[in-house]
């Protein structure tokens, strides 16, 4: 690829200063969660922060409790605010992972900011590059379509 094509591709993957893309990424995350069987219709405050998470995947495990994954899409907002929100969410015992979602440049900046406080997340801090989200959704959707065609019985035959 030429450097111009690479630059254009990276520009499209960036979530910085692009609110509509921010919402599209949140929709993809919620759709992936739904396909995996999680409850994603959640608008809840992140523990002790007063901030509503961008996306939450939640699954009830019988009468044992819940499993949760909290996602924050980083765009032009404050990285420090993102870190505090994710740190607060990671303190919830039901939360298995807190996921910072952004482009490569923003993820690198977040990692740099978290360099000395990684332990504060109890090992729950994860990163998801936005370039992988659409691909994950497309491949998961196609797989579910194939599975559903296989297991659905047509009564006319």
Secondary structure as GFF3:
##gff-version 3
##sequence-region A 1 157
A	DSSP	alpha_helix	3	13	.	.	.	ID=ss1
A	DSSP	alpha_helix	19	35	.	.	.	ID=ss2
A	DSSP	beta_strand	55	61	.	.	.	ID=ss3
A	DSSP	beta_strand	65	73	.	.	.	ID=ss4
A	DSSP	alpha_helix	79	90	.	.	.	ID=ss5
A	DSSP	beta_strand	95	102	.	.	.	ID=ss6
A	DSSP	alpha_helix	104	114	.	.	.	ID=ss7
A	DSSP	three_ten_helix	118	121	.	.	.	ID=ss8
A	DSSP	beta_strand	125	129	.	.	.	ID=ss9
A	DSSP	alpha_helix	130	151	.	.	.	ID=ss10
###
